[in-house]
Amino acid sequence: MRKMLAMEKLTTHAVILAGGRGTRFWPRSRTRTPKQLLSIIGKDTMLQQTVARLKPLITPDHIWTVTNTQQAAVVPKQLPRAARKHVLIEPMGMNTAVAIGLAAIHVRHAAAGDALLAVLPADHYMKDAAKYREIVAAALEVAREPGRMVVLGIPPTRPETGFGYIETAGDLLLSEKFPVLAVRRFTEKPELKLAEQYLASGNYHWNAGMFFWRVSTFLENLRSFLPKTYYALEALAKFIDKRGYERKLRAIYSQVENISVDYAVLEPASRAAGPPRVFVIPAEVGWSDIGSWGAVYDLLVSPANGSGNPNVLVTPGVAIDGNGNLISVPGKFTGVVGASNLVIVETPDALLVCQKDRAQDVAKLVKWLEQQKRKNLL
């Protein structure tokens, strides 16, 4: 069976999900220039880094990017030329299950049959890109067998309450380089006490939202667990590369469910009777979802900044009798006296000042701006 699968010719494609807003990165992240289109760590944008990490594993002409109408003009400019023709624009954001399904029917059409898919967020950071590619290659190989779905799990380093978790069942599949474990269940973002128990048990990994499967495997599971969305997408598939596609696309988006792929497909599949269908590969690759300005501080801080709780000055400035500050104020010198653990970020039209441990709550500020109808700041 293994030899037959190895001989089967399947093209490999990447689906990059690039439709998020990144509200916690206000004021730099806006509707038209969200987090994935910004250069937060390094000179390249997060989307550009995501694409670059895939070389030479997946060629640019096999990269598909799913985005929305607000970002449709900017996203192609950040992609290699060969990948620009594979930008899929959703008429409205309806979560990851339908976004991945939309990409799956397009890949199936382009490949004229089945194919392997790597589904990846556009805005994550990997310190060890070489090891990451090795793990992605291993995950794709496991996913080559029909019916198998693979997720990368990040070994937890702290009792994090902001991530979903994956519990392993202990069943090990042999892999040449990396362990492949059966998934027992996916869990919600836990309270602190429960997160501490997860960390202590050693049986849990953070769910980083990176998935691997055949197109046929995903669509079969979508049909089983989310039939309304599946049949809407299959109706759209008949219009790919034909007149009427855009009109049909808008029509089906009024019919599909707004739900994440984790809830819609992976969770019920992990609970299904019979042999395991969902597997996790631990990925210790220096991962970060860069979920807030606090996470940016953690990535940028280094011994060069000083010991203890140093200041991180992205732009010129000084902090006297204060530490743990992140300062990014382009075009001017910033002085801070007697204040610690602040995030100070300025753009031409806005200034953010917040406690670093409240950086996640920047999303609340964006929600307030929405309620006040301050579209000029969104």
Secondary structure as the mmCIF struct_conf table of DSSP 4:
data_model
#
loop_
_struct_conf.conf_type_id
_struct_conf.id
_struct_conf.beg_label_comp_id
_struct_conf.beg_label_asym_id
_struct_conf.beg_label_seq_id
_struct_conf.end_label_comp_id
_struct_conf.end_label_asym_id
_struct_conf.end_label_seq_id
HELX_RH_AL_P HELX_RH_AL_P1 ARG A 2 MET A 7
BEND BEND1 GLU A 8 GLU A 8
STRN STRN1 THR A 11 LEU A 17
HELX_RH_3T_P HELX_RH_3T_P1 THR A 23 PHE A 25
TURN_TY1_P TURN_TY1_P1 TRP A 26 ARG A 28
BEND BEND2 THR A 31 THR A 33
HELX_RH_3T_P HELX_RH_3T_P2 LYS A 35 LEU A 37
BEND BEND3 LEU A 38 LEU A 38
BEND BEND4 ILE A 41 ASP A 44
HELX_RH_AL_P HELX_RH_AL_P2 MET A 46 ARG A 53
TURN_TY1_P TURN_TY1_P2 LEU A 54 LEU A 57
BEND BEND5 ILE A 58 ILE A 58
HELX_RH_3T_P HELX_RH_3T_P3 PRO A 60 HIS A 62
STRN STRN2 ILE A 63 ASN A 68
HELX_RH_3T_P HELX_RH_3T_P4 THR A 69 GLN A 71
TURN_TY1_P TURN_TY1_P3 ALA A 72 VAL A 74
HELX_RH_3T_P HELX_RH_3T_P5 VAL A 75 GLN A 78
BEND BEND6 LEU A 79 LEU A 79
HELX_RH_3T_P HELX_RH_3T_P6 ARG A 81 HIS A 86
STRN STRN3 VAL A 87 GLU A 90
BEND BEND7 PRO A 91 MET A 92
HELX_RH_AL_P HELX_RH_AL_P3 THR A 96 ALA A 111
TURN_TY1_P TURN_TY1_P4 ALA A 112 ALA A 112
BEND BEND8 GLY A 113 GLY A 113
STRN STRN4 ALA A 115 PRO A 121
BEND BEND9 ALA A 122 ASP A 123
STRN STRN5 TYR A 125 MET A 126
BEND BEND10 LYS A 127 LYS A 127
HELX_RH_AL_P HELX_RH_AL_P4 ALA A 129 ALA A 143
TURN_TY1_P TURN_TY1_P5 ARG A 144 ARG A 144
BEND BEND11 GLU A 145 GLU A 145
TURN_TY1_P TURN_TY1_P6 PRO A 146 GLY A 147
STRN STRN6 MET A 149 ILE A 154
HELX_LH_PP_P HELX_LH_PP_P1 PRO A 155 PRO A 156
BEND BEND12 THR A 157 ARG A 158
BEND BEND13 THR A 161 PHE A 163
STRN STRN7 TYR A 165 LEU A 173
BEND BEND14 GLU A 176 PHE A 178
STRN STRN8 VAL A 180 THR A 187
HELX_LH_PP_P HELX_LH_PP_P2 GLU A 188 GLU A 191
HELX_RH_AL_P HELX_RH_AL_P5 LEU A 192 SER A 201
BEND BEND15 GLY A 202 GLY A 202
STRN STRN9 TYR A 204 ARG A 214
HELX_RH_AL_P HELX_RH_AL_P6 VAL A 215 PHE A 225
HELX_RH_AL_P HELX_RH_AL_P7 PRO A 227 ALA A 237
TURN_TY1_P TURN_TY1_P7 LYS A 238 ASP A 241
BEND BEND16 LYS A 242 LYS A 242
TURN_TY1_P TURN_TY1_P8 ARG A 243 GLY A 244
HELX_RH_AL_P HELX_RH_AL_P8 TYR A 245 ILE A 252
TURN_TY1_P TURN_TY1_P9 TYR A 253 GLN A 255
BEND BEND17 VAL A 256 VAL A 256
HELX_RH_AL_P HELX_RH_AL_P9 VAL A 261 VAL A 261
HELX_RH_PI_P HELX_RH_PI_P1 ASP A 262 LEU A 266
HELX_RH_AL_P HELX_RH_AL_P10 GLU A 267 ARG A 271
BEND BEND18 ALA A 272 PRO A 275
STRN STRN10 VAL A 278 PRO A 282
BEND BEND19 VAL A 285 VAL A 285
STRN STRN11 TRP A 287 SER A 288
BEND BEND20 SER A 292 SER A 292
HELX_RH_AL_P HELX_RH_AL_P11 TRP A 293 LEU A 300
HELX_RH_3T_P HELX_RH_3T_P7 PRO A 303 ASN A 305
BEND BEND21 SER A 307 ASN A 309
STRN STRN12 VAL A 312 LEU A 313
BEND BEND22 VAL A 314 PRO A 316
STRN STRN13 GLY A 317 ILE A 320
BEND BEND23 ASP A 321 ASP A 321
BEND BEND24 GLY A 324 GLY A 324
STRN STRN14 LEU A 326 SER A 328
TURN_TY1_P TURN_TY1_P10 PRO A 330 GLY A 331
BEND BEND25 LYS A 332 LYS A 332
STRN STRN15 THR A 334 VAL A 337
BEND BEND26 GLY A 338 GLY A 338
BEND BEND27 ASN A 341 ASN A 341
STRN STRN16 LEU A 342 THR A 347
TURN_TY1_P TURN_TY1_P11 PRO A 348 ASP A 349
STRN STRN17 ALA A 350 GLN A 355
HELX_RH_3T_P HELX_RH_3T_P8 LYS A 356 ASP A 361
HELX_RH_AL_P HELX_RH_AL_P12 VAL A 362 GLN A 371
TURN_TY1_P TURN_TY1_P12 GLN A 372 LYS A 373
HELX_RH_3T_P HELX_RH_3T_P9 LYS A 375 LEU A 377
#
